[in-house]
Amino acid sequence: MPFLVYSITTENTPGQWAAVFIIHAILLFVTNAIFCIFGQGTAAAFTQINEDPNRLSSTKMRLERL
């Protein structure tokens, strides 16, 4: 992204910076729209707490060895 900004703002004029901000706004709008369309409001499987007693005891045993 910095290379794109540098290549657009070669003369550092307000018009060039306006183009940079417009491109940035378009990118934000498009990516936000994609997220709103395809995003889900449910928690992913890896966020669930798994109460496996064997796992907890083996972790506890490893910590006790230290």
C-alpha positions as a Python dict, from the first residue, in 0.01 Angstrom:
ca = {
    (1, 'M'): (0, 0, 0),
    (2, 'P'): (276, 255, 72),
    (3, 'F'): (414, 194, -278),
    (4, 'L'): (73, 271, -425),
    (5, 'V'): (49, 595, -225),
    (6, 'Y'): (402, 690, -326),
    (7, 'S'): (332, 622, -691),
    (8, 'I'): (11, 829, -688),
    (9, 'T'): (147, 1125, -490),
    (10, 'T'): (459, 1194, -693),
    (11, 'E'): (415, 1572, -674),
    (12, 'N'): (239, 1576, -335),
    (13, 'T'): (-53, 1789, -455),
    (14, 'P'): (-393, 1803, -286),
    (15, 'G'): (-554, 1646, -594),
    (16, 'Q'): (-323, 1347, -574),
    (17, 'W'): (-394, 1304, -203),
    (18, 'A'): (-766, 1327, -277),
    (19, 'A'): (-724, 1036, -519),
    (20, 'V'): (-545, 836, -249),
    (21, 'F'): (-825, 897, 1),
    (22, 'I'): (-1095, 815, -255),
    (23, 'I'): (-921, 487, -344),
    (24, 'H'): (-890, 409, 26),
    (25, 'A'): (-1259, 482, 86),
    (26, 'I'): (-1357, 257, -205),
    (27, 'L'): (-1140, -26, -73),
    (28, 'L'): (-1292, 9, 273),
    (29, 'F'): (-1645, 11, 133),
    (30, 'V'): (-1590, -295, -87),
    (31, 'T'): (-1422, -502, 183),
    (32, 'N'): (-1687, -403, 437),
    (33, 'A'): (-1963, -500, 194),
    (34, 'I'): (-1799, -840, 138),
    (35, 'F'): (-1776, -889, 513),
    (36, 'C'): (-2141, -792, 565),
    (37, 'I'): (-2259, -1029, 292),
    (38, 'F'): (-2049, -1333, 380),
    (39, 'G'): (-1983, -1283, 752),
    (40, 'Q'): (-2168, -1493, 1007),
    (41, 'G'): (-2290, -1405, 1351),
    (42, 'T'): (-2219, -1746, 1499),
    (43, 'A'): (-1908, -1838, 1689),
    (44, 'A'): (-1653, -2053, 1510),
    (45, 'A'): (-1587, -2406, 1634),
    (46, 'F'): (-1240, -2321, 1762),
    (47, 'T'): (-1384, -2066, 2006),
    (48, 'Q'): (-1581, -2328, 2199),
    (49, 'I'): (-1442, -2448, 2531),
    (50, 'N'): (-1389, -2822, 2534),
    (51, 'E'): (-1406, -2961, 2887),
    (52, 'D'): (-1188, -3267, 2834),
    (53, 'P'): (-1073, -3383, 3182),
    (54, 'N'): (-780, -3581, 3039),
    (55, 'R'): (-648, -3278, 2859),
    (56, 'L'): (-675, -3060, 3168),
    (57, 'S'): (-506, -3316, 3392),
    (58, 'S'): (-218, -3373, 3148),
    (59, 'T'): (-160, -3000, 3123),
    (60, 'K'): (-170, -2970, 3500),
    (61, 'M'): (79, -3256, 3535),
    (62, 'R'): (317, -3090, 3289),
    (63, 'L'): (298, -2766, 3481),
    (64, 'E'): (361, -2943, 3810),
    (65, 'R'): (680, -3097, 3667),
    (66, 'L'): (821, -2752, 3603),
}
